[in-house]
Amino acid sequence: MTEITVLFFGITSDFVGKNSIKFNVKNLSTVADLKLKLRDEYPSLKNLHEFAIAVNEEYAANEMILNNNDVVAIIPPVSGG
């Protein structure tokens, strides 16, 4: 297993009820795998059709493999005017 820290920003922290969690994923899990697991664990995240993910302060593609002790930020869509 790989342990990561997940940080929630904006509305995602409201959906989850926390600003951060320690989360375990299978070895060689990708960002896409994490998105699915988070939506299973926190069904309210399904209300967001899309959210960005940054790993260690860099935006990450769905194919990126997560490593032990990575810090993953869940960033909701931002609207502006």
C-alpha positions in Angstrom: 0.0 0.0 0.0 1.0 3.6 -0.6 0.1 6.3 1.9 -0.6 9.8 0.6 -1.9 13.0 2.2 -4.9 14.4 0.4 -5.7 18.1 0.9 -9.1 19.5 0.1 -9.8 23.0 -1.1 -12.9 25.1 -1.6 -16.2 23.2 -1.9 -14.4 19.9 -1.8 -13.5 20.4 1.9 -17.2 21.1 2.6 -18.2 17.9 0.7 -15.7 15.8 2.7 -16.0 17.6 6.0 -12.2 17.9 6.4 -9.3 19.9 5.0 -6.9 16.9 4.8 -6.7 13.2 5.3 -4.2 10.4 5.2 -5.3 8.0 2.5 -4.1 4.6 1.4 -4.1 3.5 -2.2 -2.7 0.3 -3.9 0.8 0.4 -5.1 1.1 1.8 -8.7 -2.2 3.6 -8.4 -2.7 6.5 -10.8 -4.4 9.9 -10.3 -7.4 8.5 -12.1 -7.6 5.6 -9.7 -7.5 8.0 -6.8 -10.4 10.1 -8.3 -12.5 6.9 -8.4 -11.6 5.8 -4.9 -12.3 9.3 -3.5 -15.7 9.4 -5.2 -16.5 5.9 -3.7 -15.4 7.0 -0.3 -17.0 10.4 -0.4 -20.1 10.2 -2.6 -20.8 13.9 -2.3 -17.7 14.5 -4.5 -19.8 13.0 -7.4 -21.6 16.3 -7.4 -18.5 17.8 -9.0 -18.2 16.7 -12.5 -14.6 17.7 -12.7 -11.8 18.7 -10.3 -8.1 19.3 -10.8 -5.5 17.3 -8.9 -2.0 18.5 -8.0 0.7 16.2 -6.7 3.5 17.7 -4.7 2.4 21.2 -5.9 2.3 20.4 -9.6 -0.8 19.8 -11.6 -1.0 16.1 -12.4 -2.4 14.1 -15.4 -4.7 11.2 -14.8 -1.9 8.7 -15.8 0.5 9.9 -13.1 1.5 7.2 -10.7 1.2 8.1 -7.0 4.1 7.4 -4.7 4.4 6.9 -0.9 4.2 10.2 1.0 2.9 12.2 -2.0 0.8 15.3 -1.1 -2.2 15.4 -3.3 -4.4 18.6 -3.6 -8.0 18.3 -4.7 -8.9 21.6 -6.5 -12.5 22.4 -7.4 -13.4 24.3 -10.6 -12.9 28.0 -10.1 -15.3 30.5 -11.5 -14.5 34.1 -11.8 -15.8 37.3 -13.2 
